[in-house]
Amino acid sequence: MTRTEIQKAVDNYLQKGGKITKLPDGPNFRFEPHDVKAAPSDPKVDVTITETPTTQQQMDYMEDNSL
């Protein structure tokens, strides 16, 4: 169907007493893996992933134990 045919069909439907209703919004299917929020006290979730704790620990160890 072309756009004009659809417009004519919709106009005809509305003239005969038809009504157009908006459907409710469906589920959000966007997968956003980096937007996960976690409580800092939750031991099952590593919230220090962006702080690179191993590098900082290695640097501290190297400074403490170097000559």
Residue pairs with C-beta under 8 A, 6 or more apart in sequence:
1 9
10 20
14 20
38 45
38 47
39 45
40 47
